[in-house]
Amino acid sequence: MKKATKKMSDELAVLAAMPDEEIDTSDIPEITDWSNAVVGRFYRPVKEPVTIRLDADVLDWLKQGGKGYQTRVNKILRAVMEQQRKKAA
């Protein structure tokens, strides 16, 4: 990420102090239709390296999908985690 320059910081401070109605947003119209929005599209959780022991047949099954088996493991675990969270809520 680019570090803000003094000029940029000053401009942002002026905008932050300005009431919303005074900010010209005519070149960026408000989005009112969010039907095509993708939740979490830009969210990248921090990855942490771990060692995990898996049954050989489970590992073989994961690797059958080609490269990226660790990503598949993460997706499977995330789906189960989210399912459990919904049940708990």
N, C-alpha and C positions, 0 to 999 in steps of 0.2 A: 504494500500500500504506500502511496506517495505521502510524504510528510507535508503538512500544510505550511505554506509560506506565510510570512507576516501579513502580506496583502490579503491572502485568502482568509486568514483568521480574522482580520479586521472586517472583511465583507460579511463573513458568517456572523460575527458579533452584531453587526448592524441589522442583518436579517432577523436574528433571534430576538432583538429588542423591538422589532417592528410588529404592529398588530397584523394578524393574518389577512384582514380585509384590505390592507394597503399593499400587499405583495402581489405583483403582476404575474399571474400564472396563465395568461392567455396562450402562451406557446406550449403549455403542457396541460391540456384539458383534463379535468377530473375523470377518473375511471369509475363508471357506474355499473358496468357489467363485468363481474368477476367469475363468470361461468367457466371460462377457460383457464383460470388461475391454477397453478400447480403448487400445492402446499409443500414447503421444504425444498424447493428447487435449488436455492442457493445456500441452504443450510448444510454445513459440512462438520459433523461432530469430530471431536478430537479422537484420533485413533491411538490405541495403546497396545504396544506389542506384548503378547502373552504366549505362553507355551500351553498347549492343550493336548490331551491324549484322547484320541478317537478310536473307535473300533475300526479295524482295517476295512471291513466291508462298507462302513459308512463313508470313510475317506475315499475309497474307490468310487463309490456312487457319486460323491461330490466332484471328483476329478473327471468323471465321464463327460461333464459339461464343458470341458476344455479349460483354458486359462481362466483364472479368477475364482477358483474354488473358495479362497478365503473370504472373498466378497460375498459369495453365496452363503457361506456359513453365517456371516454377519447378518445378511438379509433374513435368513431363516430365524435366527435368534431374535432379531428385532421384531419380526412379525409375532412370535410367541410372546415376547415381552409386552408389546402393545395390546395383544389379546388379553393377557393377564391383568394389565392395568385397567382395561375397560371393565373386566369382571369385578375388580376391586372397587371401582368407582360407584 
